[in-house]
Amino acid sequence: MNDAMAATRLCTLAELKPKTALRVELDEIDIAVVKVGNEIFAIEDVCSHAEIPLSEGEIDGCTIECELHGSRFDLRTGKPTGPPATQPVATFDTSVIDGVVYAQLEKK
């Protein structure tokens, strides 16, 4: 990791539980962090349909579901995969260094 691409610490790997999103509240944005297999995903923690935290929803493979109306989002791209949401949410590149999860907070 170089200085031009400073990353933000999100959590430790030990804090991530199977099929559960971890809500990380930062000054500028809230992020849902999810571990699927050996991959770590970071997605903006708000449904684009109803502004409900996605971290409170269910995880199914690489998909997270909003608990309010059932909108589903791909954790890899942020794109909706099920209505009623039609707008994507931001995703962030992650890295793991010494058991700590970091994200580049530039929205993809």
Rosetta blueprint (number, residue, H / E / L):
1 M L
2 N L
3 D H
4 A H
5 M H
6 A L
7 A L
8 T E
9 R E
10 L E
11 C E
12 T E
13 L H
14 A H
15 E H
16 L L
17 K L
18 P L
19 K L
20 T L
21 A L
22 L E
23 R E
24 V E
25 E E
26 L L
27 D L
28 E L
29 I L
30 D E
31 I E
32 A E
33 V E
34 V E
35 K E
36 V E
37 G L
38 N L
39 E E
40 I E
41 F E
42 A E
43 I E
44 E E
45 D L
46 V L
47 C L
48 S L
49 H L
50 A L
51 E L
52 I L
53 P L
54 L H
55 S H
56 E H
57 G L
58 E L
59 I E
60 D E
61 G L
62 C L
63 T E
64 I E
65 E E
66 C L
67 E L
68 L L
69 H L
70 G L
71 S L
72 R E
73 F E
74 D E
75 L L
76 R L
77 T L
78 G L
79 K L
80 P E
81 T E
82 G E
83 P L
84 P L
85 A L
86 T L
87 Q L
88 P L
89 V L
90 A L
91 T E
92 F E
93 D L
94 T E
95 S E
96 V E
97 I E
98 D L
99 G L
100 V E
101 V E
102 Y E
103 A E
104 Q L
105 L L
106 E L
107 K L
108 K L
